[in-house]
Structure formats: structure tokens, C-alpha cells
């Protein structure tokens, strides 16, 4: 797999880590880190190790994929796979594709509830609650905000509107690039 060596290097430098320190944290050899930063191919296990250390999706370290051109299916899949993970960050694109998938699931559950009873919609809502909270937590963290802003949902209408606005803010990396 071809890795995005510039992204790996920038993530390492952003945290002010040496290659040796990154190798220690990820459990990889120093030579492997050097090869990854020079742009050579790597195993998926090495990429996953780095992604865990940097707290980013492994796919984001691969060449040819950026947040702006991330495919919907990949974003939804990633959202559901990291449904119990409250640490890390979620990009705007990935979050909104995941939010659309949640909305579609709830709409289908509502249609099924008309036919088979309200229990189906309630079970679906409970199953999607934790992945939704985790995605909102990661998205707010990516925007540089506290995950506690989710409590605004408890305020009728205005709180939900404010939370949606906060979830739509650009990530910290996006703000640095724009200024």
C-alpha cells in the first residue's frame, strides 16, 4: 500500500516527535518509519499502528485519499466501525455522510414501525445512540471544541440548531490552511 509520506511526516512534526519516538510509540522499527516517510509501500499493519498512535483513520494515511474526496461508503463504514470509539477526530465530510446514514436508518425504522410496531424504531434508536454520540464527540474535538457541547441537545430547538452549527464548523487543520 502506498502511504502519504507527507501526511505522516507532518503529523509527526506537528506533535514534535522524532522518528525514534514515533517508532517507540508505534512499536515499529526506526527503519520502517524512515521508509514510510520516504514514500515507499508498506503493510496495512504498519499503517494501522501509525493510525492508532496519531488517532486518525488508517485510510487517511494512504496516498490519494483526502477528506475532500472521501467516498460516502468509506465514511459510513468508518463511522460504524468506530462507533464505540470516543477518542480521536472525525472530519466534517466523514461525519456528515455518517449522519446521513443514521438519518436513513431511522427513516427505514420509522417505516417498519408503521407496519410492525413502535418497538422496532425504539430498538434502532437505542442501537444508533452510542455510535452517534461517539461521532459527535470526535467531530466536536476535530473542530477544537469540548464534547460537552452535545448537552445543548437538551435545550429544545435552539440547542439542537446550535449543536448542528458547531458540528458544521471546519476542523482545526482546515482553519490553519485557510488563514
Secondary structure, 3 states (H helix, E strand, C coil): CEECHHHHHHHHHHCCCCHHHHHHHHCCCHHHHHHHHHCCECCHHHHHHHHHHHCCCHHHHECCCCCCCCCHHHHHHHHHHCCCCCCCCCCHHHHHHHHHHHHHHHHHHHHHHHHHCHHHHHHHHHHHHHHHHHHHHHHHHHCCCCHHHHHHHHCCCHHHHHHHHHHCCCCHHHHHHHC
